[in-house]
Amino acid sequence: MRLALWLTILAVNLVSGELFDAVKSEYLKLFNEQNYGAALEIALQAAEGADAQAQLEAGYVYETIYGDYVRAVRYYKLSASGGEPQAALNLGYLFLRMSDYSRALGYIGEALERQEALGSEHAADGYYRRGMVKLDPRRGKLHDPKAAAADFANAARLGGADGTFMLGVCYGLGVGVSADEQKSDELVERAAGLGSEDARKVLSGFAGIADFVFK
């Protein structure tokens, strides 16, 4: 009964153009109650009205709850084309898990072009993950240590712990940048303060920075 009421409210707002905002609180409530089917139904109805945020949420439910990557990709693409950078980032991460690295970097790059809308935390993670692909010599033509170091630098600028640590690794080993032991030490310490467990392992002597590059 409650779901039917909210779907009716949504249908009215589809006409007025307010779409998902009108029922977002109910969607989140149902999702947090683990009533995923009902939550998805609300998101899908708004998604059909070309609401980019609803399309993002529909893609997220399909990906994380139902493991339906085909539908997840469909709704993420719709959302990304509607201007939602988080959808492009989610697509990039999804393709990373599928080992489709070229497509992954394309979507991550698309998201990072709108990093202000994306937010510093998500943007920092995007730079870090793209940098890790570029750092890996197994990625063939995508392997680019200088570009990887630049991505880590951008992640560090945005306060990302993982990117800050990997930039320290690059300076410590001279990968993509000129070796600078002092700068490396400073970055590793900063990364530890930001919450990097890898940085803390290095500082405690349980690991060395060479352990964190691809062989």
N, C-alpha and C positions, 0 to 999 in steps of 0.2 A: 504494500500500500504506500509506504513512504517513498519507495523508489519510483512508483508510478507518478506520484506528486512532483517529485524533482524532475522527472523527464518531461512532464507537462510544462513546468516552469522553464526548463531549458528550451523546449520547442517554441515558447513565446519569445524568449530572448534571441533565438535564432533569427526571428523576423526583425527584431529591433537592432540586431548587430552586436549585442553585448556578449553573447556566446558563453564561453567557459567560465568567465569571471563570476557569472550569476550562480553557479553551482559548484565552484571549486571547493568550498568548505565541506560540502556534502561528499564530494568525491574523496577528499582527504580523510574524512571521517570513516567512510566505508573502507578505504584502503587500509587505514590503521587498525580497523576492526578485522582485517584479513578477509573481508567480503569482496574479494577481488573481481568476481564476476559482475557484481552490481556496480562497482567502481568503474570497471572497464566499459560497461554499457553507457554510463554517463559520459565518459571520455569519448567514446565512439560517436555518440550522437552529436556532440559538439565538433568532433573532428570532421564529420561530414559537412559541417558548415564552414569548412576551411579555416578553423581556428588553430593556429600554429601551436599554441600551448597545449591544447587538447590532443593534437596529433602527437606531440612529444610525449605526453603522459600515456597515450595508448601504446606507442612504441615501447615505452619503458615497461609497461605491464606485460606486453607480449614477450619482451626479451627476458626480463628478470623473474617473472612469475610462471609463465607458461613455456619458456624456452622456445618460442616460435620465432625464429630469426627471420623467416621470410616476411611475416606480417610486421615484425619490428622494423625491418629495413624499409618496408613500404611506408609506414607512418613516420618514421624518422626523416625519410626523404621528403615527404610532403611538408613536414614541419620545417626542415632546413630551407626548402624552397620558399617557404612563407616568411623567412627571415629570422628563425629561431636558431642562434648559434650553438646552444646546448645540444640540439638535435644533431647538428653536424659533428660535434665532438663525440657524442654517443655512437654515431655511425663509425667514426674513426676507430674508437675503442673496440667496437664490435668486429670490424674487419681485422684489427690486430689479433683478436682471439681466433679468427678464422685464418690467420697467417697470410692474409691478402694485404701485404705491406704497402704496395703502391696506392691502392684505393684508400687504405687507412690514412696515409700521410696526406692525401688529397683532401679528405674530409677534415682532418685535424687542422690543416692549413686554412681551410675555408672558415672554420670556427675561430681560429686565431686572428683572422682579419678583422673580427668584430670583438676583440678581447675586452673592450670596455663594457659591452653588453653582456659578455660572458662572465665577467667577474674575475678578480685577480687570482683567487684560489684555483678555479677551474682552468684559467689560462696558464697558470704556472704548471699545473699537472699536464696540460696539453704540450707545452714546450718540453717538459721533461720526457714524456713518453715519445715524442717525435725525435728528440735527441738520442734516446736509447736505441731507436731503430737505425739512425744514421751512424751511430757509433759501432754498430755490429758489423764486422767484416763479412759475415755470412749473408748479408743483404745485397751483395753484388753491386749494381750500379747505384743503389741507394746509399751505399757506404760513403760517408763524407765527414771525417773527424772534425774539420773546421766548422762545418755547419752544425754538427752536434754540440761542440763547445759553445757556439753562439746561442743555440737553443737553451743550453744549461744556464748561460749568462742571463738570458731573458727570464728564465724561471727563477733564478736567484734574485733578480731585480724585483720580482713580484712577491718575494718572500717564500718561495717554495723550498721546503726542506730537502727533498730528494734532488732537485735541480742544483741547489747550492752545494750539496755534497758531491755530486758528479762533476761540477765545475772544479771543485777542489781536487778531485781525482785527476782531472785533465791537466791541471797545473802541476800536480805532483809528479805526473809521468810524462809531461810534455806531449800530450795527445791533443792535436788540433790547436794548441797554443804553445807558446814558448814556456819551457819548464820554469817554475817559480816556486821554490819550496816554502818560502815565507807566506806567499799568497795562498798556497795550498793549505797550510796549517790554519791560517785565519778562516778560510772557507769551511774547512772541516769542523772547526770549533763552532762557527756560526750555525752550521747545519745541525750540529748536536743540540744547540740551544733551541733550534726551531722544531726539534722532535725527531730528527733522523736517527733511526736505530743503527743503521750502517755506520754513520759517523761516530756514534757512541762506542761501537765495537772497535773502531780504529783507535779512538782516544784511550780506550781501556786496554789496548794491546791484544785483543782477541782476534784482530784481523789487520791486514795491511791494505793500503789503497790499491795495490796491484791485484788484489782479489776481486775487484769490482769492475774490471774491464774484460772484454771478450777475448778469449785465447784463439 
